[in-house]
Amino acid sequence: MPDKPVENPVGGASGLGVFERRRIEAAVLGPMLRAFQERFGEDATRETAREVITQIARAQGAEMADFLGNNDLETFAANKDPWRKGGALDVEELERTPNAYSFNVTRCGYADMYRKMGYGDLGDIFSCTRDFEFSQGFNSRIKLTRTQTIMHGATHCNFRYTLDPAATTAE
């Protein structure tokens, strides 16, 4: 790897895992979004927050690909530890090939944390939306399909990433 900082951009310069970063962010953003909901309405607040977090997640995905020096699906799959740090997620990996990466999250510490903080209804914005957007920033040819999340009451989250092979040949 080229001369780059030791810390992964998603963990930040302080070496925090993503779980701890999300806890800190929620402690600040949660009260702010509640105040915005009161003043501007729930729908407008959620829409605006989602737009901002989308931009942040895409930028972080691009930074991660740059940091790693590669943006293929195998590199993406091999670098998911920051999200799992500290036992934040229990994951059952189902498939890992150059064009497909599939897994189920069977326990989500993020969902538990947001609920305990009183922001269970905002957890999808704080975390779940980022999953789609981060992968798009990492590589726009990576597509995520997910039909259920623990955050919304399912028994597990079903992550199915694919790399569009047709798009890889067209530059």
PyMOL commands that set and color helices and strands:
alter all, ss='L'
color gray80, all
select helices_A, chain A and resi 18-40+42-68+73-78+81-87+109-117+123-138+150-152+165-169
alter helices_A, ss='H'
color red, helices_A
select strands_A, chain A and resi 89-97+100-108+142-145+157-163
alter strands_A, ss='S'
color yellow, strands_A
deselect
rebuild
show_as cartoon
